[in-house]
Amino acid sequence: MCLGVPALDDDHRRLVVLLDQVCLALQGRNLPGAGRAVEEFIDALGLHFAHEERLIDQFGGDADERHRDGHAETLGLVERLREAIIDAADHALAITLASDLITQWITRLFHHDSDLVRHLKAPSSAGEPATPAAQPAERPMTRPRIS
């Protein structure tokens, strides 16, 4: 799931760890812990999306409006997860939404983020890639656990 852009890969690793914390708390039926974890995940996700959107603006504002729309959809799903955990204390709904979020996020990472990285690495008119050369990832990401 690493894309070869170190800053984005670092963001993704952090997000996986945070989402895993949400899932582990849900698995342990620890709604207060899941609430704290989902808030931290939301903060990190917002920073990551802002980072990606700055790259889109810097290296190709028309890179993909669909990518920005995907951010809005993901944030909507995460907000529903937050509401299920914190506002409604609905464990079953939170489990369903967390599972949906994992599936959606992995799909978007493989498709939209991969497309974004290809666009960012495309040679500019000067023949240089838009972003620094890709560096190999240190370790592959793991899928957050949920049951």
C-alpha positions as CSV (number, residue, x, y, z in Angstrom):
1,M,0.0,0.0,0.0
2,C,3.0,2.3,0.0
3,L,3.0,4.7,-2.9
4,G,6.7,5.7,-3.1
5,V,6.3,9.3,-1.8
6,P,7.9,9.2,1.7
7,A,5.8,12.0,3.2
8,L,2.5,10.4,2.0
9,D,3.6,6.9,3.0
10,D,4.5,8.2,6.5
11,D,1.0,9.8,6.7
12,H,-0.6,6.5,5.6
13,R,1.4,4.5,8.1
14,R,0.3,6.8,11.0
15,L,-3.3,6.6,9.9
16,V,-3.2,2.8,9.8
17,V,-1.9,2.8,13.3
18,L,-4.5,5.2,14.5
19,L,-7.4,3.4,12.8
20,D,-6.1,0.1,14.3
21,Q,-6.4,1.7,17.7
22,V,-10.0,2.6,17.0
23,C,-10.6,-1.0,15.8
24,L,-8.9,-2.6,18.8
25,A,-10.9,-0.4,21.2
26,L,-14.1,-1.4,19.4
27,Q,-13.0,-5.1,19.5
28,G,-12.6,-4.8,23.3
29,R,-16.0,-3.0,23.5
30,N,-14.1,0.0,24.9
31,L,-16.2,2.9,23.6
32,P,-14.4,5.6,25.6
33,G,-11.1,4.4,24.2
34,A,-12.5,4.1,20.7
35,G,-13.8,7.7,21.1
36,R,-10.4,9.1,22.0
37,A,-8.8,7.1,19.2
38,V,-11.3,8.2,16.6
39,E,-10.8,11.8,17.5
40,E,-7.1,11.4,17.1
41,F,-7.7,9.6,13.7
42,I,-9.9,12.5,12.5
43,D,-7.2,15.0,13.4
44,A,-4.5,13.1,11.6
45,L,-6.8,12.4,8.6
46,G,-7.6,16.1,8.3
47,L,-3.9,17.0,8.2
48,H,-3.2,14.3,5.7
49,F,-6.0,15.4,3.4
50,A,-4.7,19.0,3.6
51,H,-1.2,17.7,2.8
52,E,-2.5,15.9,-0.3
53,E,-4.6,18.9,-1.4
54,R,-1.6,21.2,-1.1
55,L,0.3,18.8,-3.4
56,I,-2.5,18.9,-5.9
57,D,-2.6,22.7,-5.8
58,Q,1.2,22.9,-6.0
59,F,1.8,20.4,-8.7
60,G,-1.4,20.3,-10.7
61,G,-4.6,21.9,-9.4
62,D,-6.5,20.0,-12.0
63,A,-4.9,16.7,-10.9
64,D,-8.2,15.2,-9.9
65,E,-11.3,16.8,-8.5
66,R,-12.5,13.3,-7.8
67,H,-9.6,13.0,-5.3
68,R,-10.9,15.9,-3.3
69,D,-14.5,14.5,-3.5
70,G,-13.1,11.3,-2.1
71,H,-11.7,13.2,0.8
72,A,-15.1,14.7,1.5
73,E,-16.8,11.2,1.3
74,T,-14.2,9.7,3.6
75,L,-14.6,12.5,6.1
76,G,-18.3,12.0,6.1
77,L,-18.0,8.3,6.9
78,V,-15.5,9.0,9.6
79,E,-17.8,11.6,11.1
80,R,-20.6,9.0,11.1
81,L,-18.2,6.6,12.9
82,R,-17.4,9.3,15.4
83,E,-21.1,9.9,16.0
84,A,-21.8,6.2,16.4
85,I,-19.0,5.8,19.0
86,I,-19.3,9.1,20.9
87,D,-22.8,10.4,20.5
88,A,-24.8,7.2,20.2
89,A,-22.6,4.7,22.0
90,D,-23.8,2.2,19.3
91,H,-21.1,-0.5,19.3
92,A,-22.7,-2.5,16.5
93,L,-23.1,0.5,14.2
94,A,-19.5,1.6,15.0
95,I,-18.2,-1.9,14.0
96,T,-20.1,-1.7,10.7
97,L,-18.9,1.8,10.0
98,A,-15.3,1.0,10.9
99,S,-15.4,-2.0,8.5
100,D,-16.8,0.2,5.8
101,L,-14.2,2.8,6.4
102,I,-11.4,0.3,6.1
103,T,-12.7,-1.1,2.8
104,Q,-13.3,2.4,1.4
105,W,-10.0,3.7,2.5
106,I,-8.0,0.8,1.1
107,T,-9.9,1.1,-2.2
108,R,-9.2,4.8,-2.4
109,L,-5.6,4.3,-1.5
110,F,-5.1,1.8,-4.3
111,H,-7.0,3.8,-6.9
112,H,-7.1,7.6,-6.1
113,D,-3.9,8.0,-4.2
114,S,-2.0,5.8,-6.8
115,D,-3.4,8.0,-9.6
116,L,-2.4,11.2,-7.6
117,V,1.1,9.9,-7.2
118,R,1.4,9.0,-10.9
119,H,0.3,12.6,-11.7
120,L,2.7,14.1,-9.2
121,K,5.6,12.1,-10.6
122,A,4.8,12.9,-14.2
123,P,7.6,14.9,-15.8
124,S,7.1,18.6,-15.8
125,S,7.7,20.7,-18.9
126,A,11.3,21.0,-17.8
127,G,11.6,17.2,-17.9
128,E,11.8,16.8,-14.1
129,P,9.3,14.9,-12.0
130,A,6.9,17.1,-10.1
131,T,7.8,15.5,-6.7
132,P,11.2,14.2,-5.5
133,A,12.1,10.7,-6.7
134,A,10.3,7.9,-5.0
135,Q,12.1,6.1,-2.2
136,P,11.3,2.5,-1.3
137,A,9.1,2.0,1.7
138,E,10.7,0.7,4.8
139,R,7.9,-1.8,5.6
140,P,4.5,-2.6,4.1
141,M,1.3,-1.3,5.8
142,T,-1.0,-3.7,7.5
143,R,-4.7,-3.8,7.5
144,P,-6.3,-2.5,10.6
145,R,-7.9,-5.3,12.7
146,I,-11.6,-5.5,13.4
147,S,-14.0,-8.2,14.3
